[in-house]
Amino acid sequence: MSELMTAIDHLAAEDPSELPRGLLAAQLVELHWQMARLQAQIARRTSIRPPGA
């Protein structure tokens, strides 16, 4: 969870217009994966499963 918070804080502190598009895309992909990992952890801890699983 702290990794996700750090990534969000890092992105919030930057002006996206000043970043190269490749770097911005890489940061957004990394943030997406961190959010997906967090969702998976929450699902495991709360025993919630997606429909059809």
Helices and strands as residue ranges (DSSP letters): H 2-13, G 16-18, H 21-46
